[in-house]
């Protein structure tokens, strides 16, 4: 696994990639032991540029080859997350309905929580049924920051 470090407004991120795709975005204390640091890896450099643009509000979507490791169901959830527009939110139950199984709310929440590529695969855009902030691997403060950055909390009336 190849990785690089990225200084973001949320703190340092560790980005990982295979030869052909981005495989992870992690908030420390992810331990990159056994991984190879390579700041010159083309895909990692592109990911860092796109994240820089996102944090500067110059980018609302990402154009990167992604290869998150997960089950078929998790991958379906993560693909659905990528359809949630910048500045918008949806609920876990609505996401389950979109996936064709309204009873799968908890399974959707569990898959959302295992998303290995946060921010780029925008799991932070999923909120509770009443708009409350729930669960985020980077912590609720970071989730709030991301939603405020995108203007989504103003839409929810929770600024």
CORCOR-V74745 format. One record per residue. N is the residue number from 0. RES is the residue in one small letter. NEAR is the number of other C-alpha atoms within 8 Angstrom. Layout:
N_RES_NEAR + N_RES_NEAR
This chain:
0_x_8 + 1_x_11 + 2_x_15 + 3_x_11 + 4_x_9 + 5_x_9 + 6_x_7 + 7_x_9 + 8_x_5 + 9_x_5 + 10_x_7 + 11_x_10 + 12_x_12 + 13_x_14 + 14_x_14 + 15_x_13 + 16_x_14 + 17_x_9 + 18_x_4 + 19_x_7 + 20_x_11 + 21_x_16 + 22_x_14 + 23_x_12 + 24_x_12 + 25_x_11 + 26_x_10 + 27_x_8 + 28_x_4 + 29_x_7 + 30_x_5 + 31_x_7 + 32_x_4 + 33_x_5 + 34_x_8 + 35_x_8 + 36_x_7 + 37_x_8 + 38_x_9 + 39_x_6 + 40_x_8 + 41_x_6 + 42_x_11 + 43_x_15 + 44_x_10 + 45_x_9 + 46_x_10 + 47_x_9 + 48_x_8 + 49_x_10 + 50_x_8 + 51_x_9 + 52_x_10 + 53_x_11 + 54_x_11 + 55_x_7 + 56_x_7 + 57_x_7 + 58_x_10 + 59_x_7 + 60_x_7 + 61_x_7 + 62_x_4 + 63_x_9 + 64_x_7 + 65_x_7 + 66_x_7 + 67_x_11 + 68_x_6 + 69_x_7 + 70_x_6 + 71_x_6 + 72_x_8 + 73_x_13 + 74_x_10 + 75_x_9 + 76_x_13 + 77_x_13 + 78_x_9 + 79_x_10 + 80_x_11 + 81_x_9 + 82_x_6 + 83_x_11 + 84_x_7 + 85_x_7 + 86_x_8 + 87_x_9 + 88_x_10 + 89_x_10 + 90_x_11 + 91_x_14 + 92_x_11 + 93_x_9 + 94_x_13 + 95_x_14 + 96_x_10 + 97_x_8 + 98_x_10 + 99_x_6 + 100_x_8 + 101_x_11 + 102_x_8 + 103_x_9 + 104_x_11 + 105_x_8 + 106_x_7 + 107_x_13 + 108_x_9 + 109_x_8 + 110_x_12 + 111_x_11 + 112_x_10 + 113_x_7 + 114_x_12 + 115_x_10 + 116_x_11 + 117_x_12 + 118_x_8 + 119_x_7 + 120_x_11 + 121_x_10 + 122_x_13 + 123_x_11 + 124_x_11 + 125_x_9 + 126_x_14 + 127_x_10 + 128_x_8 + 129_x_5 + 130_x_8 + 131_x_7 + 132_x_9 + 133_x_7 + 134_x_7 + 135_x_10 + 136_x_5 + 137_x_7 + 138_x_8 + 139_x_10 + 140_x_6 + 141_x_9 + 142_x_12 + 143_x_10 + 144_x_8 + 145_x_9 + 146_x_13 + 147_x_11 + 148_x_8 + 149_x_8 + 150_x_9 + 151_x_12 + 152_x_11 + 153_x_9 + 154_x_8 + 155_x_8 + 156_x_6 + 157_x_6 + 158_x_6
